[in-house]
Amino acid sequence: MITINQLTYTYPNSSRIALQDVAWQVNAGDFVLVAGPSGSGKSTLLRCLNGLVPHFTGGVIDGVVLVNGLDAVALGPHALSRHVGFVLQNPEAQAVLDRVEPEIAFGLENAALPVQEMRVRVEEVLDLLDLTPLRERPLTTLSGGERQRVAIATALALRPQILVLDEPTSQLDPQSAEEVLRALVRLNEDLGLTVILAEHRLERVLRYVDRVTYLENGRIVVDEPARLAVAHLPQLPPLARLGRELGWQPLPLTVKEGRRFARDVEVKRWGGEGVKGCGGEEVISSLAHPLTRSPALLTADKLAFAYNGRATLNNVSLQLHAGETVALMVRNGAGKSTLLKCLVGLLRPARGEVRVNGRSTQGRDAADICRQAAYLPQNPDDLLFAETVAEELAVTLRNHGLIRQNGVAGLLEQLGLAHVAAEYPRDLSVGQRQRVALGAVAITRPKLLLLDEPTRGLDYAAKQTLVAIWRRWLAEGMGLLLVTHDVELVAQIADRALIMSQGEIIAEGETAEILATSPLFAPQIARLFPGSGWLTVEDALAGIGKVAE
């Protein structure tokens, strides 16, 4: 279905080679995961399959890209669109119309299909992706998972042989992500559709794919069936990483597979007594510790907000202290972004009060509030305006009247962006743009950081780098409010966790308590060792080592 030989590509005005000597084949009916660090060339490779590279991006390309027998380099997106359905990482960026059914039909209208055939195809994809009840709904009323399924339906309506998706679950909560992935499995197994997706959250997708192609610096370094590839991947999800540390063979791809090994560990190390310490006490996660309360950096008291009369927030209260990380976890469309905007003055709550560092935000403009409470929105492009990465950070300093000697260069080095300091920010990968935007809000060293999906588009190594940086800032007295669907990130760094549903806080407590008891938000290690209080690989290794002694 796809044959690539000696493919090399460089973006315009860039000295870095995005793809180097890539040779790759994909057979009809394969389900392939394309993985690799941020900026490794995943999205570029996917865009070669429908001719967006180089016809839309420009640049210098060499090599052969054959898709279903067509020369993608020579023909471009117009010819390839009938063969390759493409779903962007951000479904909102792909939408043209305002309701579900017209949006799905739009591409068919542009292809000048007869009306009767269009109606048949629209009905087919509505049924196939369980969208029939939503056909008249405005797109703005849909959840993230529903929006993603609409984007997939729009691509499938043209009946392509190949479906390509760029990080389809990066903005989705765990349940919505599961819905999208199961829909893709159904399309692959029932229709024989060839599916290729790029994804960083391997814990979500490894169990479903046939094969893994892993890139580093524009080169393919691993290309094997998933069961074999997991033993060679430089970056692994928590379950497989724990298995590697404990010598499990073959490495488990699912929690169900991991439990077979976990039961053996329990029997051998604890004599069948379950996951308990030597004296019978529960081994508690290192994150579940009592906090010494410092003065509150952020207080929200009974906030309420409504869009066009529809309640989005209802009596939301929370506190955040210096040196503390609080994670807010929600389903898509539950009001998380609205809450953050209310906290920094971008929206004015209908009722309730917000205090930042002891001072009310009432009557203050957002620019004044954000000097103390920096806000990183979910879409990093909202903050990117300058010509270079370094200038993005320098502009923020100038706007606040600050001068920091070597501050820009030092923070870019910490964020792993020094090598792209002179590049245009919007030419970078999503993960790199996310880090640039974080640098732009953090360069002023605020006392409080409010982050909306800060690890979107980041690989495991980049997330570990961010966690290390945040821990240094926390030790210096900063407070961190994370709004995220990334349960593995919450398990690593959060002191407290809150769960929000339909505009209300429905659960609050220490992270181990909240995550371990949540069927939706529990991380892999908590599912593997229920009742242990362990959330991370480090928790499990420390607990096993303690018991073994």
C-alpha positions, 0 to 999 in steps of 0.5 A, spaced: 500 500 500 505 504 501 512 504 499 518 509 501 525 509 498 531 513 500 526 519 502 530 525 505 526 532 506 528 539 509 523 544 511 524 551 507 529 556 511 531 550 516 538 547 516 536 541 520 534 535 516 527 533 518 527 526 514 533 522 512 534 516 508 527 513 510 525 506 507 518 504 509 513 499 507 506 498 509 501 493 507 494 493 506 490 492 512 496 494 517 495 498 523 501 502 524 503 506 530 509 511 528 512 513 535 518 517 537 521 524 540 518 530 539 521 533 533 523 526 530 519 527 524 513 523 525 508 528 523 513 530 517 512 523 515 505 522 515 504 529 511 508 525 506 503 520 505 498 525 502 502 530 499 502 536 504 509 535 504 512 538 500 506 541 496 503 545 502 510 546 506 515 547 500 522 545 502 527 540 499 525 533 498 528 527 495 526 520 494 520 516 492 513 516 496 508 511 492 501 510 495 497 505 492 501 506 486 501 513 486 507 518 486 505 522 492 511 527 491 509 528 484 501 528 484 500 532 491 494 532 496 488 533 490 490 527 487 491 523 494 485 525 498 481 520 495 486 515 497 488 517 504 484 520 509 488 525 514 486 527 521 489 533 524 491 533 531 487 538 533 480 537 530 477 544 530 483 546 525 480 541 520 472 543 521 469 548 516 462 548 517 458 548 524 454 542 524 455 535 524 452 532 518 454 538 513 461 538 516 461 530 513 458 532 507 462 538 505 468 534 502 463 530 498 460 536 495 467 539 493 468 532 490 462 533 486 459 527 488 451 526 486 447 527 491 444 520 492 451 518 493 453 523 498 447 521 502 449 514 502 456 515 504 454 520 510 449 515 512 454 510 512 459 514 516 454 516 521 452 509 523 459 506 522 462 511 528 456 512 532 454 519 530 447 518 528 444 521 534 449 527 533 447 529 526 444 535 527 448 538 533 453 544 533 460 542 533 461 547 538 457 543 543 460 536 542 466 533 547 473 532 544 472 525 543 465 526 539 469 532 535 475 527 533 470 522 531 467 527 526 473 529 523 475 521 522 468 521 519 469 527 514 475 523 512 472 516 511 466 519 507 471 519 501 472 512 502 480 512 502 484 506 503 488 509 508 487 513 514 492 517 517 491 520 524 496 525 527 496 524 535 488 523 535 488 522 543 492 528 545 487 532 547 482 527 550 480 524 556 481 517 558 474 515 556 474 519 550 481 516 547 478 509 548 472 510 544 476 513 538 481 508 539 476 502 539 473 506 533 479 505 529 480 498 531 473 496 528 475 500 522 481 496 521 478 489 523 471 490 519 473 494 513 480 492 512 482 499 512 489 501 513 490 505 519 497 509 521 497 514 527 502 518 530 502 518 538 506 519 544 502 516 549 504 509 548 500 506 554 493 508 550 495 505 543 500 499 544 495 494 545 491 495 539 496 496 533 500 491 529 506 494 528 511 500 531 515 504 527 520 509 531 523 515 529 529 519 532 532 525 528 528 523 522 531 516 521 527 510 523 530 506 528 525 501 530 520 498 525 517 491 528 511 488 530 508 491 536 510 485 541 517 485 538 518 492 538 516 494 545 523 490 547 527 495 543 523 502 544 528 507 547 521 510 551 516 505 554 510 506 557 510 505 565 507 498 565 512 495 560 518 499 563 516 496 570 516 489 566 523 491 563 526 493 570 523 486 573 525 482 567 518 480 565 518 476 558 515 478 554 514 485 556 506 486 557 502 490 553 496 490 557 494 491 564 491 484 564 498 481 561 501 484 567 497 482 572 500 475 571 507 477 572 504 481 578 501 475 581 507 471 581 511 477 584 506 477 590 507 470 591 514 470 591 515 476 595 510 476 600 507 469 600 501 471 597 499 476 603 497 481 597 501 488 596 503 489 603 509 491 607 513 486 612 509 488 618 502 488 614 502 495 613 500 498 606 505 501 602 503 508 600 505 512 594 511 517 596 506 522 593 501 521 598 504 525 604 501 530 609 503 537 606 506 543 611 501 548 609 504 555 607 499 561 605 495 560 599 497 563 593 490 561 589 483 561 592 477 560 588 471 561 592 464 558 590 465 560 582 459 560 578 459 561 570 454 560 564 455 561 557 448 563 554 445 561 560 448 554 560 451 553 567 459 551 566 461 552 573 457 551 579 460 553 586 467 551 584 472 552 590 479 550 591 486 552 594 493 552 592 499 553 596 506 555 595 510 549 593 504 545 592 502 541 585 494 540 584 492 536 578 485 538 576 482 532 572 476 532 567 472 529 562 472 533 555 467 539 555 466 539 563 469 546 564 476 546 565 478 551 560 473 556 563 475 555 570 482 557 568 480 563 564 476 565 570 482 564 575 486 569 571 481 574 569 480 572 562 472 571 564 469 574 569 465 569 574 457 570 575 458 569 582 464 567 587 471 570 588 478 569 586 484 571 590 491 571 587 497 571 593 491 574 598 489 579 593 482 579 590 482 579 582 475 583 582 476 589 578 483 587 575 485 586 568 488 580 566 495 583 564 495 585 572 493 578 574 498 574 570 504 578 573 503 573 579 499 567 575 502 565 569 497 562 564 498 557 559 492 555 554 491 549 551 493 551 544 500 553 544 499 557 538 495 562 542 501 565 545 506 565 539 507 571 535 515 573 534 519 571 529 524 566 533 523 562 539 528 566 543 524 572 541 518 569 544 521 569 551 524 576 550 518 579 548 514 577 555 520 580 559 520 586 555 512 587 556 513 586 563 519 591 564 524 586 566 531 584 564 534 577 565 541 576 564 542 570 560 535 568 562 532 566 555 538 562 553 538 558 560 530 557 560 531 554 553 537 550 555 532 547 560 526 546 556 531 542 551 530 548 545 536 551 545 538 548 538 531 551 535 532 558 539 533 562 532 527 558 528 520 560 527 516 558 532 510 555 528 514 551 524 516 547 530 512 540 532 506 541 537 510 538 542 516 543 541 511 549 540 508 547 547 515 548 550 516 554 547 509 557 550 511 554 557 517 558 556 514 564 554 509 564 560 515 562 565 520 567 563 518 572 568 518 567 574 511 568 576 509 565 583 503 561 580 503 557 574 496 555 571 497 550 565 492 547 561 494 540 558 502 542 558 504 535 556 500 535 549 504 533 544 510 531 548 514 524 549 516 521 555 523 524 555 520 531 554 515 530 560 521 527 565 525 534 563 519 538 564 517 534 571 524 536 573 524 543 571 517 544 575 520 540 581 526 545 582 520 551 581 516 548 586 522 547 591 523 555 590 516 556 592 512 556 586 505 553 586 502 549 580 495 548 577 495 542 572 489 541 568 490 535 564 488 528 562 495 525 562 494 521 569 501 518 568 503 525 569 499 526 575 501 520 578 508 523 578 508 530 580 501 532 583 500 532 591 493 533 591 488 531 585 481 534 584 476 531 579 471 535 576 464 533 572 459 538 569 462 544 572 463 541 579 468 539 583 466 532 585 472 529 588 478 532 592 484 529 596 491 526 596 493 524 589 494 516 591 487 516 594 483 519 588 487 516 583 487 509 586 480 509 587 478 512 580 476 507 574 477 512 569 483 516 571 487 510 575 494 510 572 497 503 569 501 501 576 495 503 580 491 498 576 496 493 576 497 493 584 490 495 586 490 497 593 497 498 594 497 506 593 503 505 588 502 510 582 508 510 578 514 505 576 518 508 582 513 507 587 512 500 585 520 498 585 521 502 592 515 498 595 518 491 592 525 493 594 522 495 601 518 488 602 524 484 599 528 486 605 
